[in-house]
Amino acid sequence: MTLIKSISGIRGTIGGNPNEGLTPLDIVKFTSAFGSWIKQRNKNGKTKIVIGRDARISGEMVQHLVVGTLQGLGIDVVDLDFSTTPTVEVAVSMENANGGIILTASHNPKQWNALKLLNEKGEFISGEDGEEVLTMAEQSAFSYADVDDLGTYIKDDTYLQKHIQAVLDLPLVDVDAIKSKNFKVAIDCVNSTGGIFLPALLKALGVDNVLEIFCEPNGQFPHNPEPLPENLTEIASQIKAQKADVGFVVDPDVDRLAIVSENGYMFGEEYTLVAVGDYIMKNTPGNAVSNLSSTRALRDVTEKNGGTYYASAVGEVNVVNMMKAQNAVIGGEGNGGIIYPELHYGRDALVGIALFLTHLAKSNMTCSELRNSYPNYFISKNKIELTPEINVDDILVKMEEKYKNEQVNTIDGVKIDFASEWVHLRKSNTEPIIRIYSESNSMESADALANKIIADIKAII
């Protein structure tokens, strides 16, 4: 059994002993800590928290525990039930709520679940805030309400349409352009809540011909739910067989978007943000942000459109903070996460689909032609497992010194930018591992760069 307590929430495998797996006791403890922390921040009377969940098997059990705990703290609960991570984020703002909890383990397998924690802006809480919540949980620094002060409970199923309408209202989403192309679209929603939200979105966008694959929200994931190429063989073959124009794949909580071209080839999760960013910046010139481990293609596209590209530390909170600091018009992460601040500061596959289809419609290209219009980069992902006594920080310092004549960024590990390629070294927070991401203009070159860096590290050791 596994229980991971992090600044962004708590996740773990269902069952086992308390403090070893995500047990009912752990769910109550951390919900109590978060609810109490939210109450402390709210000086204006009654506290309200929005919750929603993906379709995983344990969701209903976790939902009941979270709702009861929040009511026990005297907090009013707005329960969206089956929902998505971005929908809950949007709902927190629309409800003027004090925070939110999303019950999802994102791309983890079905035995996992988690509490993702949102502040009053509908954004993930900061590292500093997360530390406060963890401390409150460990110290049991919370007390519950008297019987006359228990929180209320409302189930609200209107946010499916409210979220979709907010997407449709965006000036850069062109329903007429999409409808005129009569696209045939395939979707793989891994039997989670995307199976509810994506068909409704596509219908609203004027897409009448939708090939639904794994859209029954029963939590029985038919393949590994992370939308990586090796897990998407079914939709790739169906797209070719059914002659679809494009395929969209989401993870269980619908904040990551992978795209499959009409020829069955992967558009590339890294290029979801590149394509959408290109469309946004062509129409609203400005800056773009992604994390240090994301493709250089976004920088190329940003500069081509007259903007400035910025790289943040890895993590959605860090991307959002830099987007705000640099007034970026688009941002996200290379895992298919689109953050479009015109709607909200959170990764959102629904807005990603709407913007991408508009871009595809107006480009007058096929999906594969659109992908080929962008610079070709390839990322190699590796890691070195070290013995616990090895000082990882010391290794990173020595690598920074070794490559001091190159462009080096140390805001999150060590990233070394060469003329036509880069490598990013990050240490794991939980185990003695150095993650090594490298990118070049061919997979062979990316692998060769990674191997060279691995050799450098082994020489230092």
ABEGO torsion letter per residue (X at the ends): XBBBBBAAEBBBBBEEBBGABBBAAAAAAAAAAAAAAAAAABAAEBBBBBBBBBABAAAAAAAAAAAAAAAAAGBBBBBAEBBBAAAAAAAAAAAGBAEBBBBBAEABBAABBBBBBBBAAGBBBBAAAAAAAAAAAAAGBBBBBBAAABBBBBBBAAAAAAAAAAAAABAABBAAAAAAAGBBBBBBAGGBAAAAAAAAAAAAAGBABBBBBGABBAGBBABBABBBAAAAAAAAAAAAAAGBABBBBBBAAGABBBBBBAAGBBAEAAAAAAAAAAAAAAABBEBBBBBAABBAAAAAAAAAAGBBBBBBBBEAAAAAAAAAAAGBABBEBAAGBBBBAAABBBBBAAAAAAAAAAAAAAAGBBAAAAAAABBBBBBBBBBBBBBAABBAAAAAAAAAAAAAABBBBAABEBBBBBAABBBBBBBBAABBBBBBBBBBABAAAAAAAAAAAAAAAAAAX
